[in-house]
Amino acid sequence: MDESIRIQRYEELPTSKHFQSFIESTNLPAVFVGCTKSWRAFSQWNPSNGGLNYLQARVGSATVEAMVSQSAPVFYGDLGSHDRVPLPFSTFIGLCKKRMLTKCKDKEEALDPCLDMENHDAECGDLSLEGVPEQIYLAQVPIMNSDREERVQLEALREDIQTPPILEGKELSSINLWMNNAQARSSTHYDPHNNLLCIVSGRKQVVLWPPSASPSLYPMPIYGEASNHSSVALENPDYSIYPRAEWSMAFAQKVVLEAGDALFIPEGWFHQVDSDDWTIAINFWWRSYIMSSMQEHMDAYYLRRILRRLIDKEMDQVLLELGMGKTRTLTQKFPNGGEADHGDDNCGKMLKGMDIKEKRLCEGNTLVELEPAAVQVLHELVSWVHNCISASQDQESHSASTSDHNLGENDECKKAVTADLNDDPVAKIIWDVKPQTLQYVFLAMAHNFPRTLEALVLHVLSPVGAEVLTRKFDEMDQQILEEDRNRFYEVFYSAFDDQSAAMNSILKGKEAFAQQAFKNVLDKFVGVNLES
């Protein structure tokens, strides 16, 4: 777990200024111990201390929307997994009392005189304790809502709670009641608002993931009605369908909230909540400063900027997963050194006979002497291109056509290289070599094997290879003078009959690599798989 996003715990409530400057602005969760202990609700609502009778007297006649699900005690947020049904609040109170009475009898405990069922029998009707009570959850029942069109069902409870001082000056979107008559689990999701979850009674365990962990949680498609929910089931997740989810807990943090505690959940943070029996909580939602200050005419720009940043990170991640993150130390020597000779024998003979010192590799009389490491890389590249072309040609009509001078376009070779990014030897060869060494290798190829260099760039280089090549070019540019840089590219592109075709081939390869990264981003962060 990245320590920079570790959840903070405050034994004393900070000031609103401190909260805004050092907690909310960082978009990091925080626990505030004892935040609600001064509320009237904290002393009056506790089901173990007559709280059910108090709530019955205050709002028993109100009708609330109850969440009912066949998957209870797990409640999934998408509309297809649950129903919301109107229910007299007094009926819900009666169900809570019946369950508490049953537990007291099972444990042979003394019955609480507060659990008076006589006044509830009529309201509860034929509802039995088998099944129905376990499946009822009062989730997000409004006490206050800034949207005047939304019906506020429990407005009378507003005077029992206080807006925490840390929210001073905030324009609240809503205040809601969450109450369950049995243990309940909410599915993994994020909210589009900042959230302060306050525990009045009972206990909740909350598991949180930062937005950056979205790929391991498989968010539902962005165009769906439950786009803020994870696709991964809490019970028996299928890792064959969601393989990244198997490591999701590596990015998670758990907190346990006791009665009186509050948890700040920043917008976009995924969270999954487990609630004990008869847990009552209040939450406050408000829009973040970032979202409040965003102007609609800038949305498209921000979207493109964020997508571009995610694409760049994804490309880095792909290269890292392919093992392209270290520069190797070459220990093998070319035949002159007396050790392993591999690849095409003709290529080896050509290289073995070269006197690099006597050859002019570029204009301006620049002479380059290849070090053993550079000779090895040159040998590997030339051999691999020859072997690739040779293997893809028809053996009967082109059995003798493996020389450097008749290397032509061959789509089959290109398809073979790009079929599996995990097996891309050319890209790995280029990645592993130092920029200056690669410069010498390409100069030697341009002078001695121009057709091989042309085939490498036009027909063999994969999208990941094109990305790696241009990154090496960027490193090279930072290490040499402008005059030498211009001379290098002049010699490099002089090997091609059509220089613009070479440039376009590299650029198209880069774009293909970035396009795949874009698809990965849509799949991981937006829940959209273009392939399917």
C-alpha positions, 0 to 999 in steps of 0.5 A: 500500500502506498503510504502517501494515501494511507487513511488518517485517524483523528482522535479530536475533530479538526477545525473546518479550515484544517479539514479543507486545507489538509484533508479534503483538498488531498482527496484522502479518507480520514476517520474522526473519533467521537464525531457524533457523540454530542448529537441527540441522536447518539443518546436517543436512537440506540436500539439497545436503549429504547431508541426504537420506541423513540424513533417510532414516536418521532417518525413512525407514521412516515412512509420510507423506501426500503431496499429488498433483495434476493441476494441479502444480506448482500445488497447490490446497487444496480437496479436489476439486483434489488427492489425499492418498496414503500414501507411504513417506518413503524413496520420497519421498527416492528421488524427490528423489535421482533428480530431483537426479541428472537435473539434475546430468546435464543441467547436466553437473555432477559427481555428488554421492556422497551421491545413492546410488540403490542402496538406493532402487530397491526402494522406488521400484519402477516410479515414473518421473520423468515426471509423478509426481515433479513432482506430489508435495508433502509438505504439512503432515506433522505432527511434533507435534500437540496433538490426540492423535487425529491421527497424528504421522508424523514425531515423530522429527524433533522433536529436530532443531528448536527452538521459536524463543524468540519463541514462549516460553510459547505453547501450540502447536497443531502443528509440521509439515514442508513439503517438495517434490521440485520447484518448487511453488506453493500456492494463495492461502489464510489459516490460522485460527491464527497461523503461524511459517514457518521455512525449513530449506533452499531458498527460498520466495517468499511473497505476503501480503494483509491480511484487508481485501483479501478482496474482491479474492481472492474467498474460497470460500463460508464453508459450504464445506470450503475456505472459507479458500481464494481462488476465483481460479486462480493460472494464467490467472485469469478476470477476467470472473468475478472482476473485482476480482481484477485489482487484487488485487496492489495490496494485496499484499506480497512477501517472499523467505525464504532458508534460516534465515529465518522469517516470522510470518503472522498468522491471517487473512492470505491468502498464496500460496507459491512454493517452489524445488526441494527446499525444506524448511520447518517451521511452528509454529501456535498460537491467537491470544490473541483467539481463545483468549479468546473465549467461545462464548456471545459468538460471536453478539454478535461476529458481529453487531458485525463484520457491522455494522462491515463493512456501515457501511464498505461503505455508505461505499464505495458512496457513494464509488464513486458519486462522492458524496464532494465538495461541488460549487461551483455556478456556474450561475445561475437565470434571474434571474442571466441564465444557463442555465435548465433543467428545467420552464418552469412550475417556473422561472416559479413560482420566478422570481415568488417573493418569499421574504422575504415568505413565512413558511416555518415557525412562529415567524415564521422568514424565509428568503431563498434564496441563488442556490445554494439557488434552483438546487437547489430548481429542480433538485429540483422540475424533476426530480420533475415530469419523472420523474412526467410521463415515467412517466405515460400520455401519452394520459390524463395529458398535462396532469397535470404540475402540483404538485397532482396528483403521486401515487404512481407505482411506475414512476417509483420503479423507474426511479430505483432501477434503477441507482444509478450514475444517481441524480440526486436523490441526487447533488443532495442530496449535493452541497449544503451542509446549511444550504442544503438546509435552506432548500431543503426549507423552501421546498418545504414551503411552496411545493411540498408535493405535490412534496416529498411525491412526492420522499420517498414515490415518487422517493427511491431507497434510496441517496437515502434514505441520503444524505438522512439523512446530510445531516440528521445534518450539519444537526443538528450545525450548528443549535440544537435549537430550530431543528432541531425547528422545521425537522422540524416544517415539513418533515413538515407537508408530508405528509398522512401524516407516519408514511408519510414517516418509514417511507418514508425508513427503508425506503429506508435499510434497503434500502440497508443490505441491499444493503450486507449482500449485498455484504459476504457476497459479498466477505468470506464468499463467499456470493452471495444473488442466485445 
